[in-house]
Amino acid sequence: MESRSPSAVQTSGTFGDVIGIIKSGIVISNLITTFAGLWLALKYTNQSFYDNIWKVLAVMAGSALVIAGGCALNNYIDRDIDQLMERTKERPSATGQLSSHQVLWVGIIFSAIGLLALLFVNYMAAIIGLIGLFVYIFVYTWWLKRTHSINTVIGGISGAMPPLIGWAAFDPGLHGTIPWVLFLVMFLWQPPHFLALAMKRVEEYRKAGIPMLPVVAGFEFTKRQMIVYVVVLLPVSLFLYQLGPFYLVVAGLLGAGWIGLGIAGFFIKDIMKWSKWMFVYSLNYLTIIFIVMIIAVI
């Protein structure tokens, strides 16, 4: 099918198109982890949530804008390959519903305002947000995504920043082990999550010339890599033992269930169905475990 040049399509962008390029689902899921980070920091530094409500709102808004801006800039850079993939070909940046300049400026403005909001909170929150944005845009999207299968792993650094931003808002020194375990949980969660998606969409990535691991190494190697990350994730998640027995039981069950599903992939013949299960399980794992972190210290 002939690809469409975004610049060649008459644009008539709407608010809905802007929502389409900032990937609202990604923003919301990352805000859950941001809030968990700030909530735990408040609890373990004996600070009041209500006394710091404006700072809470600032870090949440700033994080949301930085993530949204990063997603828009990702769409700006990927607008050519997005046209080649079924999953992304209807993005406003790929169809031309928003011009490339509009997409670029949405990304720049959202990112800048978000970083300023984080700077209002403190320097450390802003620095972590900037590092996450830089890795996502320049290291992952602009460089590694199109050149190397390690793209998913390195890109995981940016995806692991939101809980650190939340924690840094109330403990800029990032003291103790909790903020770093939160970072590791997010970092280890991402490869099996995105590799499951890459398996589901392997032919689309192949068509677009994106060297995702299933494209360059095949399904069997990819499955082994996914299981390695899930197996390591389980004990790492249990390092948050300070959160108490309720959290430990839930984290243990979630991790064990994911490991079991991963191992099942070597016996299930329908690989596409298995990869879909792994993808859905990963989404539920992320949501449940971070909500349980919040509940565990109420």
PyMOL commands that set and color helices and strands:
alter all, ss='L'
color gray80, all
select helices_A, chain A and resi 6-8+15-21+24-44+50-77+79-82+92-95+100-121+123-141+144-146+151-159+161-168+178-200+202-208+213-217+219-237+241-243+245-264+271-296
alter helices_A, ss='H'
color red, helices_A
deselect
rebuild
show_as cartoon
